[in-house]
Amino acid sequence: MNWLERLLAVDGTLVYAGVTLMVFAEDALFVGFVVPGETAAILGGVAASADRVSLPGIMALVVAAAILGDSASYAIGYWLPP
């Protein structure tokens, strides 16, 4: 079993949570080199194409996580002293 088949075998709730957390972490926690948020979003789309998760659901979570992550990153930068 290759890694993509193992990924598609994961429960849908874990896919939603993992994709959301990875996109948020990339934007908010300055770990874009370590946590590939775009790759997670694409893999969420692959899971949706295999009917493991809902496409509108994963799209909404990715957009919300990116917006919240950017907002959190801005807030961190605003409140930290230079």
Helices and strands as residue ranges (DSSP letters): H 3-8, H 12-28, H 37-49, H 55-79
